[in-house]
Amino acid sequence: QTYDGGVAIARQYRVNEQIRVPRVRVIGEDGEQLGVMTVPDALARARINELDLVEVAPNADPPVCRLLDYGKLRYLTSKKERETRKSQKSNDLKEVRFRPNIGVHDFYAKLRKVRQFIGNGDKVKLTVRFRGREAVHQQLGLSLLKRVADDLKDDVRLEHAPSMEGRAMSMVLIPSPTSTVKSERNDNATAVTTE
């Protein structure tokens, strides 16, 4: 990858004098086949039309070049990459920790936090930490994780079932596709009502 003005360009094309092969297949600006010709002839044709000769398929035999405005191509490529980066949502893995003998109010506070993370589209790792002799009562941790999953069953899917990792039991929940659609609808509804 090369960096052009701070924007990554997905692929570096060879342009004009950088093309070092004797013959190329040339495609015109409108996509019409102009045939196989020498690089100097192709460059002359590009200059007549005030365009660049850009190698688009270097591994073909002979390599394929196209007559186009290279500056415009770079601009469109970088714009498309910016758009894809903007539309990608980074799904972070958030962790919420519980204790096996958690109080009722603490449980619901943590459940609200899990619901918030899921609403934002994040994965959530639920961890129950056992201290000392609590490790003997792993069924408490399992029932706690099951209780969380049951409370959120409409909004989440189970990615990793509960499993022991040392002195902790954990499972991973991900937003279900229907819940993300619901949250987008709610966001749109609130945007409409606030205007």
C-alpha positions as CSV (number, residue, x, y, z in Angstrom):
1,Q,0.0,0.0,0.0
2,T,1.1,3.5,-0.7
3,Y,0.0,6.6,1.2
4,D,-1.1,9.6,-0.8
5,G,-1.8,12.6,1.2
6,G,-2.4,10.5,4.4
7,V,-5.0,8.3,2.6
8,A,-4.1,4.7,1.9
9,I,-4.6,3.7,-1.8
10,A,-5.5,0.1,-2.1
11,R,-3.3,-0.6,-5.0
12,Q,-0.4,1.2,-6.7
13,Y,-0.9,1.3,-10.4
14,R,1.9,1.8,-12.9
15,V,1.2,4.9,-14.9
16,N,2.6,6.4,-18.2
17,E,6.5,6.1,-18.3
18,Q,6.5,3.6,-15.3
19,I,5.1,0.9,-17.6
20,R,8.2,-1.1,-18.7
21,V,6.8,-3.7,-21.1
22,P,7.2,-3.5,-24.9
23,R,3.5,-4.1,-25.8
24,V,0.2,-3.6,-24.0
25,R,-3.5,-4.2,-24.7
26,V,-5.2,-0.8,-24.6
27,I,-8.8,-0.1,-23.5
28,G,-10.2,3.3,-24.3
29,E,-11.8,5.8,-21.9
30,D,-15.3,4.5,-22.7
31,G,-14.3,0.8,-22.4
32,E,-13.8,0.1,-26.1
33,Q,-10.9,-2.2,-27.1
34,L,-8.2,-0.3,-29.0
35,G,-6.1,-3.4,-29.5
36,V,-2.5,-4.4,-28.8
37,M,0.1,-1.7,-29.4
38,T,3.6,-0.6,-28.2
39,V,3.8,1.5,-25.1
40,P,5.0,4.7,-27.0
41,D,2.0,4.5,-29.3
42,A,-0.4,4.0,-26.4
43,L,1.2,6.9,-24.5
44,A,0.9,9.1,-27.6
45,R,-2.8,8.2,-27.9
46,A,-3.3,9.0,-24.1
47,R,-1.6,12.4,-24.5
48,I,-3.8,13.3,-27.5
49,N,-6.9,12.7,-25.3
50,E,-5.2,14.4,-22.3
51,L,-5.4,11.2,-20.3
52,D,-3.0,8.8,-18.6
53,L,-2.1,5.3,-19.6
54,V,-2.8,3.2,-16.4
55,E,-1.8,-0.5,-16.1
56,V,-4.9,-2.2,-14.7
57,A,-4.0,-5.9,-15.3
58,P,-0.2,-6.3,-15.1
59,N,-0.3,-10.1,-15.0
60,A,-2.2,-10.5,-18.3
61,D,-0.4,-11.4,-21.5
62,P,0.1,-8.7,-22.8
63,P,-0.6,-6.4,-19.8
64,V,-3.8,-4.5,-20.0
65,C,-3.7,-0.7,-19.8
66,R,-6.6,1.8,-19.8
67,L,-6.8,5.4,-20.9
68,L,-8.2,7.4,-18.0
69,D,-7.6,10.4,-15.7
70,Y,-5.2,8.9,-13.0
71,G,-5.8,11.8,-10.6
72,K,-9.5,11.2,-10.7
73,L,-9.0,7.4,-10.2
74,R,-6.8,8.1,-7.1
75,Y,-9.5,10.5,-5.7
76,L,-12.3,8.0,-6.3
77,T,-10.3,5.1,-4.7
78,S,-9.4,7.1,-1.6
79,K,-13.0,8.3,-1.3
80,K,-14.4,4.7,-1.5
81,E,-11.9,3.6,1.2
82,R,-12.9,6.4,3.5
83,E,-16.6,5.5,3.0
84,T,-15.9,1.8,3.8
85,R,-13.9,2.7,6.9
86,K,-16.7,5.0,8.0
87,S,-19.4,2.4,7.5
88,Q,-17.5,-0.3,9.3
89,K,-18.5,-0.5,13.0
90,S,-15.8,-1.8,15.2
91,N,-17.3,-4.5,17.4
92,D,-15.4,-4.3,20.6
93,L,-15.4,-7.1,23.2
94,K,-16.7,-5.7,26.5
95,E,-16.4,-7.6,29.7
96,V,-18.8,-7.5,32.6
97,R,-17.7,-9.3,35.8
98,F,-20.0,-10.9,38.3
99,R,-19.5,-12.6,41.6
100,P,-21.4,-15.8,42.4
101,N,-23.2,-14.3,45.4
102,I,-24.0,-11.0,43.8
103,G,-26.8,-8.9,45.3
104,V,-30.1,-8.3,43.5
105,H,-29.5,-4.5,42.8
106,D,-25.9,-5.1,41.7
107,F,-27.1,-7.8,39.3
108,Y,-29.6,-5.5,37.7
109,A,-27.1,-2.7,37.4
110,K,-24.7,-5.0,35.6
111,L,-27.5,-6.3,33.5
112,R,-28.3,-2.8,32.4
113,K,-24.7,-2.3,31.4
114,V,-24.7,-5.5,29.4
115,R,-27.9,-4.4,27.7
116,Q,-26.3,-1.0,26.9
117,F,-23.2,-2.7,25.3
118,I,-25.4,-5.1,23.3
119,G,-27.5,-2.1,22.1
120,N,-24.3,-0.4,20.9
121,G,-23.5,-3.6,18.8
122,D,-20.6,-4.8,21.0
123,K,-19.8,-8.4,22.0
124,V,-20.0,-8.9,25.7
125,K,-18.0,-11.4,27.7
126,L,-19.7,-12.3,31.0
127,T,-17.3,-13.5,33.6
128,V,-18.1,-15.0,37.0
129,R,-15.0,-14.9,39.3
130,F,-14.7,-17.5,42.0
131,R,-12.6,-16.9,45.1
132,G,-11.4,-19.5,47.6
133,R,-14.0,-22.1,48.3
134,E,-16.5,-20.5,45.9
135,A,-14.9,-22.6,43.1
136,V,-16.6,-25.6,44.6
137,H,-20.0,-24.1,43.7
138,Q,-19.6,-23.7,40.0
139,Q,-23.3,-24.3,39.5
140,L,-24.0,-20.9,41.1
141,G,-21.9,-19.2,38.4
142,L,-23.6,-21.3,35.7
143,S,-27.0,-20.4,36.9
144,L,-26.1,-16.7,37.1
145,L,-24.8,-16.7,33.5
146,K,-28.0,-18.6,32.4
147,R,-30.1,-16.0,34.2
148,V,-28.4,-13.1,32.3
149,A,-28.8,-14.9,29.0
150,D,-32.5,-15.6,29.7
151,D,-33.1,-12.0,30.6
152,L,-31.6,-10.9,27.3
153,K,-32.8,-13.7,25.1
154,D,-34.6,-11.4,22.7
155,D,-31.5,-9.2,22.1
156,V,-28.6,-11.6,22.1
157,R,-27.2,-14.8,20.7
158,L,-24.7,-17.0,22.4
159,E,-21.3,-17.0,20.7
160,H,-19.4,-19.1,23.3
161,A,-21.1,-21.3,25.8
162,P,-20.1,-21.0,29.5
163,S,-16.7,-22.5,30.2
164,M,-14.2,-22.5,33.0
165,E,-11.0,-20.5,32.5
166,G,-8.9,-21.0,35.6
167,R,-10.9,-19.7,38.6
168,A,-13.5,-17.9,36.3
169,M,-16.4,-19.0,34.3
170,S,-17.2,-17.0,31.2
171,M,-19.4,-16.9,28.1
172,V,-19.7,-14.5,25.2
173,L,-22.9,-12.9,24.0
174,I,-23.3,-11.1,20.7
175,P,-26.2,-8.9,19.5
176,S,-28.8,-10.8,17.5
177,P,-29.4,-9.4,14.0
178,T,-33.0,-8.6,14.9
179,S,-32.0,-6.5,17.9
180,T,-29.6,-4.3,15.9
181,V,-32.5,-3.7,13.4
182,K,-34.7,-2.8,16.4
183,S,-32.2,-0.4,17.9
184,E,-31.7,1.3,14.5
185,R,-35.4,1.8,14.2
186,N,-35.5,3.2,17.8
187,D,-32.6,5.6,16.9
188,N,-34.5,6.7,13.8
189,A,-37.7,7.2,15.8
190,T,-36.0,9.3,18.4
191,A,-34.3,11.4,15.7
192,V,-37.7,12.0,14.2
193,T,-39.4,13.0,17.5
194,T,-36.6,15.3,18.5
195,E,-36.7,17.3,15.3
